[in-house]
């Protein structure tokens, strides 16, 4: 998912150049963004409306995007299927593991920074991200959301995920045992890297793609 406040822009779709937008991002905005796209697809004036099967709107999200896909699907019955790759199990990215001291400082200063491991940029986060969670804690409960879903669900996760640990995948197996689960010997990105200079899709990623396609063909 490439959402409105992810820090990129039209001329730099893969670089964090709009740090003010990034700093103002939150889960409410991301859910609203996805719903906006779904609403757009239902617009009768679309020139390609005949190419869209509105009974087959399926969300696929990776990592934090997996959590957003789950929450959106639980709120919007226009979503008919759900796939997640290495999904988070709670809406506390990235502050969930921060100390109380760091959160208190964040509250006092109004801003905190996280390092992008790839670019080494320090990315700003305004305290509104934490406040958004506090105001919407029940809405952002991923466990409750996935338990309410009654649509086809596939979830994939790497055994060696260094970002979203495999324990979070095990939670989903407990919460939604009727879903389809795929585990693969791989990391958080299933062997993919960015920027990508590979001519071939890494085998773990290829496997997850194939299983996802098979799942969609079986269910839809």
C-alpha positions in Angstrom: 0.0 0.0 0.0 1.3 3.4 -1.0 -0.7 5.9 1.1 -1.0 9.7 1.2 1.3 10.4 4.2 4.1 7.9 3.6 6.6 10.6 2.9 7.1 10.2 -0.8 5.6 12.3 -3.6 4.8 12.1 -7.3 8.2 13.0 -8.5 10.0 10.9 -5.9 7.8 7.8 -5.4 10.5 5.8 -3.7 12.3 8.4 -1.6 11.3 10.0 1.8 11.2 13.6 0.6 8.1 14.9 2.3 9.0 14.5 5.9 6.3 16.8 7.1 3.6 14.5 5.6 5.4 11.5 7.1 5.4 13.1 10.5 1.7 13.6 10.4 0.8 10.1 9.3 -1.4 7.9 11.5 -3.6 4.8 11.3 -6.8 6.7 10.9 -5.5 8.4 7.8 -4.3 5.2 6.3 -7.6 3.4 6.8 -9.4 6.4 5.3 -7.0 6.4 2.3 -7.8 2.7 1.5 -11.6 3.4 1.8 -11.2 6.4 -0.5 -9.7 4.1 -3.2 -12.5 1.6 -2.7 -15.1 4.3 -3.1 -13.4 5.5 -6.2 -13.6 2.1 -7.7 -17.4 2.2 -7.2 -17.7 5.5 -9.2 -20.1 4.9 -12.1 -18.3 7.5 -14.2 -15.0 5.6 -14.3 -14.0 5.0 -17.9 -12.8 1.5 -17.0 -15.7 0.6 -14.7 -16.5 -2.4 -16.9 -13.1 -3.8 -16.2 -13.7 -3.9 -12.5 -15.5 -6.8 -10.6 -16.7 -5.1 -7.5 -17.5 -8.4 -6.0 -13.8 -9.3 -6.0 -12.2 -6.4 -4.2 -9.3 -7.9 -2.3 -6.8 -6.2 0.0 -3.2 -7.3 0.2 -0.9 -5.6 2.8 2.7 -6.2 3.9 3.9 -5.5 7.4 2.1 -2.4 8.8 0.0 -2.5 5.6 -1.2 -5.9 6.7 -2.6 -4.4 9.8 -4.3 -1.6 7.8 -5.8 -4.2 5.4 -7.2 -6.2 8.3 -8.7 -3.1 10.0 -10.2 -1.8 6.8 -11.7 -5.1 5.8 -13.4 -5.4 9.2 -15.0 -1.9 8.7 -15.9 -2.1 5.0 -18.0 -4.9 3.7 -17.1 -4.0 0.2 -13.8 -5.9 0.8 -14.4 -9.5 -0.2 -11.0 -11.0 0.5 -7.8 -10.4 2.5 -4.1 -11.3 2.1 -1.4 -10.3 4.5 2.4 -10.8 4.2 4.4 -10.4 7.4 1.5 -8.5 9.1 1.8 -6.7 12.4 -0.6 -7.9 15.1 -1.0 -4.5 16.8 -1.2 -0.8 15.8 1.9 0.3 17.8 4.4 0.8 15.1 7.0 2.0 15.8 6.5 3.1 19.4 5.2 -0.1 20.9 8.5 -1.2 22.3 9.7 2.2 23.4 10.3 2.9 27.1 8.0 5.1 29.2 10.9 7.6 29.4 11.1 7.9 25.6 7.3 8.2 25.3 7.2 10.9 28.0 9.9 12.8 26.1 7.9 12.4 22.9 4.8 13.8 24.7 6.8 16.8 26.1 8.6 17.7 22.9 5.8 16.8 20.5 8.2 15.0 18.1 10.5 11.9 18.0 12.7 10.5 15.4 13.3 7.0 14.0 16.1 5.9 11.7 15.4 4.4 8.3 17.7 1.5 8.2 18.2 1.6 4.5 18.7 5.3 3.9 19.9 6.2 7.4 17.5 9.2 7.4 16.0 10.3 10.7 12.3 10.4 10.1 10.1 12.6 12.3 7.0 11.4 14.1 4.7 13.9 15.7 3.0 12.9 19.0 -0.4 12.9 17.2 0.4 9.3 16.1 0.3 8.2 19.7 -2.8 10.3 20.4 -4.6 8.8 17.4 -4.0 5.4 18.9 -5.2 6.4 22.3 -8.4 7.9 20.9 -9.1 4.8 18.7 -7.7 1.9 20.7 -10.8 -0.2 20.3 -11.1 0.6 16.6 -7.4 -0.3 16.1 -7.6 -3.7 17.8 -6.4 -6.1 15.2 -7.3 -9.1 17.2 -10.9 -8.0 17.4 -11.0 -7.0 13.8 -9.7 -10.3 12.3 -12.0 -12.3 14.6 -15.0 -10.4 13.1 -14.1 -11.1 9.5 -16.0 -13.7 7.5 -14.2 -13.5 4.2 -11.4 -15.6 2.7 -8.1 -14.8 4.4 -4.5 -15.9 3.6 -1.6 -14.9 5.8 2.1 -15.5 5.0 5.1 -14.9 7.3 8.8 -15.6 7.2 10.2 -17.8 10.0 13.2 -15.6 10.3 11.4 -12.2 10.2 13.6 -9.7 11.9 11.1 -6.9 11.9 7.8 -8.5 12.7 8.7 -11.5 14.7 7.2 -14.9 13.9 5.4 -14.9 17.3 3.0 -12.4 15.8 2.1 -14.8 13.1 1.3 -17.4 15.7 -1.1 -15.0 17.3 -3.1 -14.9 14.1 -3.2 -18.7 14.0 -4.8 -18.6 17.4 -7.2 -15.7 16.6 -8.4 -16.9 13.2 -7.7 -20.7 12.9 -9.9 -21.0 9.8 -7.7 -18.7 7.7 -5.1 -20.1 5.3 -1.5 -19.8 6.7 1.8 -20.0 4.9 5.2 -20.0 6.6 8.4 -19.8 4.7 12.1 -19.9 5.6 12.8 -16.3 5.0 13.0 -12.8 6.4 10.6 -9.9 6.6 10.7 -9.1 2.9 10.7 -12.7 1.7 14.2 -12.2 0.2 13.3 -8.9 -1.6 15.6 -5.9 -1.3 15.2 -2.2 -2.1 16.4 -0.8 -4.4 16.0 -3.9 -6.4 18.7 -4.9 -8.9 17.7 -8.5 -9.2 16.5 -10.0 -12.5 14.7 -12.8 -10.7 12.2 -12.9 -7.9 13.8 -14.4 -4.8 12.5 -18.0 -4.3 10.8 -17.3 -0.9 8.9 -14.4 -2.5 8.1 -16.4 -5.6 6.6 -19.1 -3.3 4.4 -16.7 -1.4 3.2 -15.1 -4.7 2.3 -18.5 -6.2 0.5 -19.6 -3.0 -1.4 -16.2 -3.0 -2.5 -16.7 -6.6 -3.6 -20.2 -5.9 -5.6 -19.0 -3.0 -7.3 -16.3 -5.0 -8.1 -18.7 -7.8 -9.7 -21.2 -5.4 -11.7 -18.6 -3.5 -12.8 -16.3 -6.4 
